[in-house]
Amino acid sequence: MVILVSGKPHFKKMILIVFGVLLLFPLLFSGSYTTTHAADNSVTVYYKIGFTTPYIHYRQADGNWTTAPGTKMADSEVSGYTKITVNIGSAAQLEAVFNNGNGTWDNNNSKNYLFNPGTSTFTPNASNTVGTITTGAPGGTTPTNPTPAPDNFGPVDWSKRSIYFIMTDRFSDGDTSNNNYGGFASNKSNPSQWHGGDFQGIINNLDYIKNLGFTAIWITPVTMQKSVNAYHGYHTYDFYSVDGHLGTMTKFQELVKTAHSKNIAVMLDVVVNHTGDFRPTNGTAKAPFDNADWYHNVGDITQNDYNSNNQSRIENGDVASLDDLKQENAAVATELKNWGKWIIAQSGVDGLRVDTAKHVPKWFLKDFDTAVNTFTIGEVFNGDPAYVADYSNYSDAVLDFPMYYTIQNVFGHDGSMNQIKERYSQDYRYKNTNLNGTFLDNHDVKRFLNDASGKPGNASDKWPQLKAALGFMLTSRGIPIVYQGTEQGFSGGDDPANREDMTFNTNNELYKYIAKVNSIRNSHPALQNGTQKEKWVDTNFYGFQRSNSGDEAVVLINNSWESQTRTIPNLDNFSNGTVLRNQMGTDSVTVNGGSITITLAPKEVKILTK
């Protein structure tokens, strides 16, 4: 094309115009022609955590590699994944390798990895040597999970329930594909690391629990952890994600629904006192719990603080270096309450066990209980009923640690039955003792069989003591809680020895004994939440009667290693000639003038009903 100016070609102007047209050409035809600008040419990589602390070493936009080991990848919004976005300039792909920051590399067998512009997800293999790349972001457990459809299980009257306590990681490995989730590999040879138990494992064994006679389960926390030693779930990193070692939120929902279909209520352990130990040198918990002013930051609670009952330090200090949350910060209080409502709506659980409740301000326990609008039972680890009982005015109930210590002394060490009378004399302090959580042991103390004294002259003979303790706990006031493995005779000592991997022998003598007592309890409302009256007490023998709307049960316990005969007077609501049958055996006794005379074998428990 020639441009004429005054009849002559003007070559300088012509060149400028042609150049301008060439510059405009892509814009004029933008409907059918596109260009990629360097500023927009980026690659986002999600890395499913294989290395615990993954680094990405990559070729930059200028063609040069980052300085080894590269860039530490940041946690993403999808639990179990880190994430990075890299501008690759005019390059067609991002060339990269991964490492742990300490000399261990995944370089695709020296071929490196190539990522196209856009979003990709990288999944390493089990040995972090060769991984796979898929297009798009990963799925994950996020707060956008749909709320499950109601299953019409209905409100739970916890005073009628008995609870089987499950430490999920140590219960049953129903899905081996999640054992190395997040780069924290399961290792059964180490008692302080993950062992592989999960939601599927519980689902697979719900009939084992149902046949044992329990009508509820309590499971350890499900929130995302960030440590190879946080198998127990009490060191939260991400409140709004389920830890992948256990499964997904969808699988958790399935667990709850399946339990409900078997008339088993579900209680979830929650921690509102602290997160894991991150601050000040190990990063932070996941947002929004990554704000420094959301924590007290006053150091560990000392033994002297406990000994002196320094409640301010007990509430504001760190329990075992775990970052203590500052509930008096309105943002913290609101977020914890919102999270509590969210986890209940998401999962469909029927109640909450509130961990480390004595370290949480009482006013917040009350606010939390009101906000979540479900049954809450607080862990107040203290043997003084005057201290423990007041917490029942802020949560719906408390775990009965004072009774735990009494059971340990009386049944585990052949102490006087008068100690039970003394313990019951303090019941007036509690809001409702039918909701007290009673237990023989748990994951924080030695197993009953580890601590028990055994038979004089044969210290290894401890099962009679355990049976007597179980017979008392499963029939007396409160919500009985049995820790997994008790029915298998587990005898571990202090943590972690008391967190054994489960076995499932339904022929075990203890399994059958618990199942029998629970069957009787489930058949008699009096033994669930009836009134309770003491009918006999001396050093070796204890008897009580429970009544509920015409249902009557008399429980007698011989704590001696020798047979004992007693005449029990003043029984209520039985006419002369009433025959009371021992539901634990085949014998019976006849009421005469409101009394019965009866003999119990060593360490025997009899449950008498009409």
C-alpha positions in Angstrom: 0.0 0.0 0.0 1.4 3.4 -1.0 0.2 6.6 0.7 0.4 9.7 -1.5 0.9 13.1 0.1 0.5 16.1 -2.3 0.7 13.7 -5.2 4.0 12.2 -4.0 4.8 9.1 -2.0 5.7 10.1 1.7 7.8 7.1 2.8 8.5 8.1 6.4 4.8 8.7 7.2 3.9 5.5 5.3 6.3 3.4 7.5 4.8 4.9 10.7 1.2 4.2 9.6 2.0 0.6 8.6 3.7 0.0 11.9 0.7 1.3 13.7 -1.6 -0.9 11.8 0.5 -3.9 12.6 0.3 -3.0 16.3 -3.5 -2.7 16.1 -3.9 -6.0 14.1 -4.3 -8.3 17.1 -6.9 -6.0 18.6 -8.8 -5.7 15.4 -9.2 -9.4 15.2 -9.4 -10.2 18.9 -12.5 -12.3 18.4 -10.4 -15.0 16.6 -6.9 -14.3 17.7 -5.5 -14.3 21.3 -2.1 -13.7 22.8 -0.7 -14.8 26.2 0.8 -12.0 28.2 3.7 -12.9 30.5 2.0 -11.3 33.5 -1.0 -13.6 33.1 1.0 -16.8 32.4 1.0 -18.5 35.7 0.9 -22.0 37.1 -0.8 -23.0 40.4 0.3 -26.3 41.9 -1.5 -28.1 44.8 0.8 -30.6 46.4 -0.8 -33.4 48.4 1.5 -33.5 51.3 4.0 -36.4 51.1 7.0 -34.6 52.5 6.0 -33.2 55.9 7.5 -29.8 54.9 7.5 -29.7 51.1 9.7 -27.4 49.0 9.3 -26.8 45.3 12.5 -26.1 43.3 11.6 -24.7 39.8 12.8 -22.9 36.7 11.9 -19.2 37.0 10.5 -16.8 34.3 14.1 -15.7 33.5 15.1 -19.3 32.8 17.2 -19.7 35.9 16.4 -22.2 38.7 15.5 -21.1 42.2 18.3 -21.5 44.8 18.0 -25.0 46.3 16.0 -26.2 48.1 13.6 -23.8 46.5 10.5 -22.3 47.9 8.7 -23.7 51.0 5.1 -24.4 49.9 2.3 -22.8 52.0 -0.8 -24.6 53.3 -3.7 -24.3 51.0 -7.4 -23.8 51.6 -7.8 -27.6 51.0 -6.8 -29.7 54.0 -3.9 -32.0 53.4 -2.4 -29.9 50.5 0.1 -27.1 50.1 -0.1 -24.6 47.3 2.0 -22.3 45.2 1.4 -20.0 42.2 4.3 -19.2 39.9 4.5 -16.7 37.0 6.4 -18.5 34.2 6.6 -15.5 31.9 6.8 -16.6 28.2 7.6 -20.2 29.1 5.1 -22.9 27.9 5.4 -24.9 31.1 6.7 -24.8 34.7 9.6 -27.2 35.2 9.9 -28.3 38.8 11.0 -30.9 41.4 10.1 -31.3 45.1 12.1 -32.0 48.2 11.8 -32.0 52.0 14.2 -29.0 52.5 16.8 -31.3 53.9 18.3 -33.1 51.0 15.6 -35.7 50.0 14.4 -35.1 46.5 11.5 -36.2 44.2 12.7 -35.4 40.7 10.6 -37.9 38.7 13.7 -40.2 38.3 15.7 -37.3 37.0 13.1 -36.3 34.4 11.7 -33.4 36.5 8.0 -32.5 36.4 6.2 -30.3 33.8 3.1 -28.3 34.8 0.9 -26.5 32.2 -0.4 -23.0 32.8 -3.5 -23.0 35.0 -4.1 -25.2 38.0 -2.8 -28.7 38.7 -2.7 -31.1 41.6 0.5 -33.2 42.3 0.2 -36.4 44.2 3.4 -38.1 45.3 3.7 -41.9 45.6 4.2 -43.6 49.0 8.0 -43.3 48.8 8.0 -39.7 47.5 10.0 -40.7 44.4 7.5 -40.5 41.5 4.2 -38.6 41.5 1.3 -38.0 39.3 -0.1 -34.7 37.9 -3.8 -34.1 37.4 -5.5 -31.0 36.0 -7.5 -28.8 38.4 -7.6 -28.2 42.1 -8.1 -31.1 44.5 -11.3 -31.9 46.3 -11.2 -31.7 50.1 -12.9 -31.2 53.4 -13.8 -27.6 53.6 -16.6 -25.6 55.4 -18.7 -25.9 52.2 -19.6 -29.5 52.8 -23.4 -30.0 52.4 -25.3 -30.5 55.6 -26.5 -34.1 55.9 -30.1 -34.9 55.6 -31.7 -35.5 59.1 -32.1 -39.1 60.0 -34.9 -38.6 62.5 -32.8 -40.0 65.3 -34.3 -37.4 67.6 -33.0 -35.7 70.8 -31.0 -38.0 73.0 -31.7 -38.5 76.7 -28.2 -39.0 77.8 -29.2 -40.1 81.3 -30.5 -43.4 79.7 -27.4 -44.1 77.7 -24.2 -46.0 78.3 -21.1 -44.9 76.4 -18.2 -46.9 74.8 -15.2 -44.5 74.5 -13.2 -44.9 71.3 -9.8 -43.5 70.5 -10.3 -43.6 66.8 -6.7 -44.0 65.6 -6.2 -47.0 67.9 -9.5 -48.7 67.2 -9.6 -50.3 63.7 -8.0 -49.6 60.4 -10.9 -49.8 57.9 -9.2 -47.9 55.1 -5.5 -48.3 54.6 -5.4 -45.7 51.8 -5.4 -42.9 54.3 -2.7 -44.2 56.7 0.0 -41.8 55.4 -2.2 -38.8 55.1 -0.5 -35.3 55.1 3.0 -36.8 55.1 2.5 -38.2 58.6 2.9 -41.9 58.1 1.2 -44.5 60.3 3.7 -46.5 62.3 2.4 -49.2 64.6 5.8 -49.9 66.0 5.8 -46.4 67.7 3.2 -46.0 70.4 3.3 -42.2 70.0 2.5 -42.0 66.3 -0.4 -42.7 64.0 -1.6 -46.3 63.8 -4.2 -46.1 61.1 -7.6 -46.3 62.9 -10.4 -44.4 61.1 -14.1 -43.8 60.7 -14.5 -46.9 58.4 -12.9 -49.0 61.1 -15.6 -47.8 63.6 -18.4 -48.4 61.0 -17.1 -51.9 60.5 -17.3 -52.7 64.2 -20.5 -51.0 65.3 -22.2 -54.4 65.8 -19.3 -55.3 68.1 -20.2 -52.3 70.3 -24.0 -52.8 70.0 -23.7 -56.5 71.0 -21.6 -55.3 74.0 -24.7 -53.5 75.1 -23.7 -49.9 74.7 -26.1 -47.3 73.4 -23.6 -44.5 72.6 -20.1 -44.0 71.5 -17.7 -41.1 72.3 -15.0 -40.6 69.8 -11.8 -38.5 70.0 -11.5 -35.2 68.1 -11.7 -35.2 64.3 -10.1 -31.8 63.5 -7.1 -31.6 61.3 -3.8 -32.2 63.1 -0.3 -31.3 61.9 2.1 -33.7 63.6 3.2 -37.3 63.4 2.4 -37.5 67.2 -1.1 -35.9 67.1 -2.9 -39.2 66.4 -5.2 -38.6 69.4 -6.7 -35.4 67.8 -6.2 -33.0 70.7 -3.7 -30.7 68.9 -5.9 -28.9 66.4 -4.3 -27.2 63.4 -7.4 -26.6 61.2 -10.8 -26.5 63.0 -12.7 -26.6 59.8 -11.2 -29.7 58.3 -11.4 -33.4 59.2 -8.1 -35.1 59.6 -7.5 -37.2 56.6 -6.0 -40.1 58.6 -9.6 -40.6 59.9 -11.4 -40.1 56.6 -13.6 -37.3 55.2 -16.5 -35.4 56.5 -18.7 -37.5 54.2 -17.4 -40.7 55.9 -17.9 -39.1 59.3 -21.5 -38.4 58.4 -21.9 -42.0 57.3 -20.5 -43.2 60.6 -23.1 -41.1 62.5 -26.0 -42.2 60.4 -24.9 -45.9 60.6 -24.6 -45.6 64.4 -28.0 -44.0 64.6 -29.5 -46.9 62.6 -28.3 -49.2 65.3 -29.7 -47.0 68.1 -26.2 -45.8 69.0 -25.9 -42.1 69.8 -22.6 -40.3 68.9 -20.7 -37.9 71.2 -17.8 -36.0 69.7 -14.7 -34.8 71.7 -14.0 -31.1 71.1 -11.2 -28.8 72.2 -12.0 -25.1 72.8 -9.2 -24.5 75.2 -6.2 -24.7 72.9 -4.8 -25.5 69.5 -1.6 -27.5 68.8 1.8 -26.2 69.9 2.7 -23.8 67.1 3.5 -20.5 68.6 5.9 -18.8 68.7 8.5 -20.9 66.7 6.5 -23.5 64.8 4.1 -21.4 62.6 0.5 -20.9 63.5 -2.8 -22.8 63.4 -4.9 -22.5 60.3 -6.8 -19.2 59.7 -8.7 -17.7 61.3 -6.8 -19.1 64.3 -3.5 -17.6 63.1 -3.8 -14.3 64.9 -1.3 -13.7 67.7 -3.9 -11.8 69.8 -6.2 -14.8 69.8 -3.9 -16.4 72.4 -2.9 -15.7 75.9 0.9 -16.2 75.3 1.8 -16.4 79.0 3.7 -19.7 79.0 3.1 -23.1 80.4 1.0 -23.9 83.5 3.5 -25.1 86.2 3.0 -27.8 88.8 3.1 -25.0 91.4 0.1 -23.4 89.6 -1.8 -26.6 90.0 -0.7 -27.2 93.6 -1.7 -23.7 94.6 -5.0 -23.8 92.7 -4.0 -20.7 90.7 -7.1 -20.6 88.6 -6.0 -17.6 86.6 -2.9 -19.5 85.5 -4.9 -22.7 85.0 -7.2 -20.9 82.6 -4.7 -18.7 80.8 -1.5 -20.7 80.7 -0.6 -23.4 78.2 -1.5 -27.0 79.0 1.7 -29.0 78.1 2.8 -26.1 75.8 -0.4 -26.2 73.7 -1.3 -22.7 72.6 -4.0 -21.4 74.9 -6.9 -19.6 73.2 -8.1 -16.2 74.5 -11.8 -16.6 74.9 -12.2 -13.1 76.3 -11.3 -11.8 72.8 -14.8 -11.5 71.3 -13.6 -12.7 67.9 -12.2 -15.9 69.4 -15.3 -16.6 71.4 -17.5 -16.0 68.4 -15.4 -18.2 66.1 -15.4 -21.1 68.6 -19.1 -21.0 69.0 -19.7 -20.8 65.3 -17.3 -23.7 64.7 -19.2 -25.7 67.4 -22.5 -25.1 65.6 -20.9 -25.9 62.3 -19.4 -29.3 63.3 -22.7 -30.4 64.8 -24.7 -29.3 61.7 -22.1 -31.0 59.4 -21.8 -34.3 61.2 -25.1 -34.8 62.9 -23.5 -35.8 66.3 -25.7 -35.9 69.4 -23.5 -34.4 72.0 -20.1 -33.0 72.8 -17.4 -34.0 75.3 -15.5 -30.7 76.1 -11.8 -31.4 76.7 -9.8 -29.6 79.4 -12.9 -27.8 80.7 -11.2 -26.7 83.9 -8.8 -24.6 81.7 -11.7 -22.8 80.1 -13.4 -19.8 81.7 -16.8 -20.9 83.2 -18.7 -18.1 81.5 -17.4 -19.3 78.1 -18.4 -22.9 78.8 -21.9 -21.6 79.5 -21.9 -19.5 76.3 -20.6 -22.4 74.3 -23.2 -24.8 75.7 -26.0 -22.3 74.8 -24.7 -21.7 71.3 -24.3 -25.3 70.2 -27.6 -26.2 71.7 -26.7 -29.8 72.4 -25.6 -31.9 75.4 -22.2 -31.0 76.6 -20.1 -32.9 79.3 -16.9 -31.3 80.6 -13.7 -32.9 81.5 -12.7 -31.4 84.9 -9.6 -33.4 85.9 -9.7 -33.0 89.7 -10.6 -35.3 92.6 -12.4 -32.6 94.7 -16.2 -32.7 94.3 -16.5 -29.1 95.6 -14.3 -28.0 92.6 -15.6 -30.4 90.0 -19.4 -30.1 90.7 -19.7 -26.4 90.1 -18.8 -26.9 86.4 -22.1 -28.8 86.0 -23.7 -25.4 86.3 -22.0 -24.3 83.1 -21.9 -27.4 81.0 -24.8 -29.9 81.1 -22.7 -32.4 83.0 -19.2 -33.3 84.1 -17.0 -36.4 84.0 -17.0 -37.7 87.6 -13.3 -37.7 88.5 -14.0 -37.8 92.2 -15.9 -41.0 91.7 -13.1 -42.3 89.5 -10.7 -42.0 92.4 -13.1 -43.6 94.8 -13.6 -46.6 92.5 -9.9 -46.9 92.1 -9.4 -47.0 95.9 -12.4 -49.2 96.8 -12.4 -51.7 94.0 -8.9 -51.5 92.7 -7.3 -51.7 96.1 -9.9 -53.5 98.3 -10.7 -50.3 100.2 -13.7 -49.8 102.5 -17.1 -49.5 100.9 -17.7 -46.7 103.3 -15.8 -44.5 100.9 -18.7 -44.9 98.4 -21.1 -43.6 101.1 -18.7 -40.7 101.6 -18.5 -39.9 97.9 -22.3 -40.0 97.5 -22.6 -37.6 100.4 -21.3 -34.9 98.1 -23.8 -35.5 95.3 -25.9 -32.5 96.4 -23.2 -30.3 94.8 -24.0 -31.5 91.2 -26.8 -30.2 89.1 -27.9 -33.7 88.1 -25.9 -36.7 89.1 -27.8 -38.9 86.6 -25.7 -37.1 84.0 -22.4 -37.5 85.7 -20.0 -39.4 83.5 -18.7 -42.3 85.5 -15.6 -44.4 84.5 -13.0 -46.8 85.7 -10.1 -45.4 83.6 -9.5 -43.6 80.3 -6.7 -42.6 77.9 -5.2 -40.2 80.3 -4.6 -42.5 83.3 -3.4 -46.0 83.9 -5.7 -48.8 83.0 -7.7 -50.2 86.0 -5.9 -53.6 85.6 -2.5 -51.9 85.6 -3.2 -50.1 88.9 -5.3 -52.7 90.7 -3.6 -54.6 93.6 -4.8 -58.0 92.7 -5.7 -60.9 95.1 -3.6 -61.1 98.2 -1.0 -63.8 97.6 -1.7 -63.8 93.9 -1.3 -60.2 92.6 -1.9 -61.2 89.0 -5.5 -62.2 89.8 -7.2 -58.8 89.1 -10.3 -59.7 87.0 -12.5 -60.2 90.0 -11.7 -56.6 91.1 -12.5 -55.3 87.6 -15.8 -57.2 87.4 -16.9 -55.8 90.8 -16.0 -52.3 89.7 -17.8 -52.7 86.4 -20.9 -54.2 88.1 -21.0 -51.1 90.4 -20.4 -48.5 87.7 -22.8 -49.9 85.1 -25.7 -50.0 87.6 -25.2 -47.0 89.8 -26.2 -43.4 89.1 -24.6 -41.5 86.2 -23.8 -42.2 82.6 -21.3 -45.2 82.6 -18.4 -44.8 80.2 -16.2 -47.8 79.3 -12.9 -47.2 77.5 -12.1 -49.4 74.5 -10.1 -52.5 75.4 -11.5 -52.8 79.0 -13.6 -55.7 77.7 -10.4 -57.3 76.3 -8.5 -57.1 79.6 -6.1 -54.4 78.5 -3.7 -53.3 81.3 -1.5 -50.5 79.9 0.2 -48.0 82.2 0.7 -44.3 81.6 0.2 -42.7 78.2 0.9 -44.0 75.6 0.9 -47.5 77.1 -2.8 -47.2 77.8 -3.6 -46.5 74.2 -3.2 -50.0 72.9 -4.4 -51.1 69.4 -7.8 -52.9 69.7 -8.5 -56.5 69.4 -12.1 -57.9 68.9 -12.6 -61.1 70.8 -16.3 -61.5 71.5 -15.6 -64.7 73.5 -13.5 -62.9 76.1 -15.0 -63.4 79.5 -14.9 -59.7 80.2 -16.8 -58.9 77.0 -19.5 -61.3 78.0 -19.7 -60.0 81.5 -20.1 -56.3 80.3 -22.7 -57.4 77.7 -24.7 -59.2 80.4 -24.7 -56.2 82.8 -25.5 -53.8 80.0 -28.4 -56.0 78.9 -29.9 -55.9 82.3 -29.4 -52.1 82.5 -31.0 -51.6 79.1 -34.1 -53.7 80.2 -34.6 -51.7 83.4 -35.3 -47.9 83.5 -34.5 -48.0 87.2 -30.9 -48.8 86.4 -30.7 -46.1 83.8 -31.9 -42.9 85.4 -34.0 -44.0 88.4 -33.6 -42.7 91.9 -31.0 -44.3 94.1 -31.1 -45.1 97.8 -28.4 -46.7 99.9 -29.6 -49.9 101.7 -26.5 -51.3 103.2 -22.9 -50.3 103.7 -20.0 -51.7 105.7 -16.3 -52.3 105.0 -16.8 -55.2 102.6 -20.4 -54.9 101.4 -22.6 -52.3 99.6 -26.2 -52.4 98.6 -28.5 -49.9 96.9 -32.0 -49.8 95.4 -33.0 -47.9 92.3 -36.6 -47.0 91.3 -38.3 -45.6 88.2 -42.0 -45.5 87.7 -42.7 -48.9 89.2 -39.5 -50.6 88.0 -37.3 -51.6 90.9 -33.8 -53.0 91.1 -31.6 -53.9 94.1 -27.8 -54.1 93.5 -25.6 -55.9 96.0 -21.8 -56.0 95.9 -19.3 -58.0 97.9 -15.9 -56.4 97.7 -14.3 -59.0 99.9 -12.2 -62.0 98.7 -14.4 -64.2 100.9 -18.1 -65.0 100.8 -20.3 -62.6 102.7 -23.9 -63.0 104.0 -26.1 -60.0 104.9 -29.7 -59.2 105.8 -30.7 -56.1 103.8 -33.6 -54.3 105.5 -36.0 -51.5 104.5 -36.4 -52.3 100.9 -39.0 -50.1 99.2 -42.1 -51.1 97.1 -41.9 -54.8 97.6 -44.7 -56.7 99.4 -44.2 -59.8 101.6 -43.5 -62.8 99.5 -42.1 -61.0 96.5 -39.5 -63.1 94.8 -36.5 -61.2 93.6 -34.4 -63.0 90.9 -30.7 -62.5 90.5 -30.3 -61.4 86.8 -26.6 -62.2 86.9 -27.3 -65.8 87.8 -30.1 -68.3 88.4 -30.7 -67.9 92.2 -33.6 -65.9 93.8 -34.6 -64.6 97.2 -37.9 -63.8 98.8 -38.8 -60.5 100.5 -39.9 -60.9 104.1 -41.0 -57.8 106.1 -39.2 -55.6 103.7 -35.9 -57.5 104.1 -33.9 -60.1 102.3 -31.0 -62.4 103.6 -28.5 -63.2 100.9 -25.0 -64.6 100.4 -22.6 -63.3 97.8 -19.4 -65.1 96.6 -16.1 -63.2 96.7 -16.2 -60.1 94.5 -19.7 -61.0 93.3 -22.3 -58.5 92.1 -26.0 -59.4 92.2 -28.7 -57.5 90.4 -32.2 -58.4 91.9 -35.4 -57.6 90.1 -39.0 -58.9 90.2 
